[in-house]
Amino acid sequence: RQMCIRDSMNVLDIASGTGDPAITIAGKLDTGTVTACDMTSEMLAVAAARAAKLSISNLRITAGNMIALPFPDSTFDAVSSRNGLMFPDDKTGCAREALRVLKPGGRAGWMVWGPIDANPTFLAVNAGLEKFFGEQFPPRLIRHNLGTPGLLADVITQAGFAKAEEIELKQERFIRRDDDYFRRAVSRTAPHRVGNLSETGWAALLDSVQNACANFREGDLYRIPIVARLGIGTAKF
């Protein structure tokens, strides 16, 4: 049930965005490399800057689409991907591409969001946005389209992996009121509405969002429930 990433491995992280979890993996390897791959060059530039700030030298940056990865067959010892497989139409094709670049016996792991009703802060953040702006912010249900148990394992199996596993991941994340968690959540949810906000406007907006999340607050902390699903595919030898 583990990805078993070890030193000396050559790891690919797909849909890395601004560097997660590629930077975390690279930071834990004394030897070996991690390649962060994403189709958005602006996000990859942020990932490169973060790695440089942390003095991480074993991170490689490559722009590419997960449906047509720019790597030869059997290049990587392991493949990871967090919160990316929900978005493409051809999920099986994307998983098949991961299998193509994976060495025989290697493992690939995808983490995706569970059902939206098991991750209620998504709806609470939208409610805070709606109250502040006076308009509707429909939830991005596409983020949860692999949340039903079994769907992720089906994709991995159909892609041709010799073995497919699927695990539910549940946790509570503890967030301080002054943490930037809510600001980042707002920026992801409504980037088109917050680009020109002043800091005063941001403060009022964050108050609205945090008030909408009051059910999750205990004292100075917010207890954020998180439910995700982890799918692991093992390539045949």
Disulfide bonds with the S-S distance in Angstrom:
none
